[in-house]
Amino acid sequence: MIPVIKAEAVHKNFGAVQVLQGIDLSVDPGEVMCLVGPSGSGKSTFLRCVNHLERIDRGRLYVRDRLVGYEERDGKLHELSEKAVSQRRQGIGMVFQRFNLFPHMTALENITEAPVQVKKEPKEKARARGEKLLARVGLGDKADSYPSQLSGGQQQRVAIARALAMEPELMLFDEPTSALDPELVGEVLDVMRALAEDGMTMVVVTHEMGFAREVGDSLVFMDDGVVVESGTPEAVLGDPRHERTRAFLSKVL
């Protein structure tokens, strides 16, 4: 089985600051991996590297057996053109902390924009899929609403539908509930739970330990740019091996 994501000794620096210091992990098809750890541990940076929103400095990072953002020639990495990167990125959906919806477009227009502009899909086909996706995330009656007319939870569900509109094989979630009021968190997690049940491969940076325990197949605890501990959610949350993991979990559980 070819992993959907394979990271080999991935390093990333911002100036003199080492943000990722040799990340090794793999994500299998259909797996839900949850990344947890304190702020500044490198979780979000790693996620952005998977999508080549950040360039890695050392190591190898593959999505479906293809290097992310690069091709290898004579043992050296050569960065792909922006067009080639964009083509490879089409198979990866990403949902951010902030919803990043276009404020001047309706919910449905936000969802159909990329399939029409990037994949050159006929508008009618994109619209039909968009309407189905809105229904799937529980917003079938909000097609003509603008972001300013939606709650934060509704905007995030539109953002998830927008990512799904590109028919990705991999979904990345970067703390998708952290900008939401507490009472709106559940509606977004419910959509993510349903995606997991449908077999979507997902990597989720989250502070929602209940979601990680219930939905995650694997849980990775990161700190200071390294993987400190990984395993099943039951093992890592229930019987952590490392003192650093225990100290972190004692504060968040």
Number of C-alpha atoms within 10 A of each C-alpha: 5 12 17 20 22 22 21 15 15 22 24 23 16 9 7 6 8 14 21 26 18 19 23 16 16 17 21 16 17 18 21 26 26 28 27 27 24 15 11 13 19 25 29 21 20 25 20 17 18 24 22 18 14 14 19 21 12 16 16 21 27 18 23 18 12 16 20 23 27 20 13 13 8 6 7 9 15 12 15 15 11 10 9 12 17 15 12 17 20 19 18 20 23 22 22 19 15 17 19 13 20 14 12 11 15 20 30 25 20 23 30 26 22 18 23 17 11 12 13 11 15 12 14 11 12 23 21 12 20 27 20 16 22 22 15 15 22 15 19 15 10 19 19 13 15 19 23 12 14 14 13 20 23 21 22 29 28 30 25 26 30 27 23 23 22 22 15 16 18 24 23 24 22 22 20 27 25 15 16 17 11 10 8 16 18 14 17 21 18 14 17 23 17 14 18 18 12 10 13 19 22 28 23 26 25 20 19 18 18 11 18 24 19 11 20 23 19 21 25 20 24 24 21 17 23 20 22 17 16 20 15 17 24 16 14 21 20 12 11 19 14 11 10 16 21 15 11 15 19 10 7 11 10
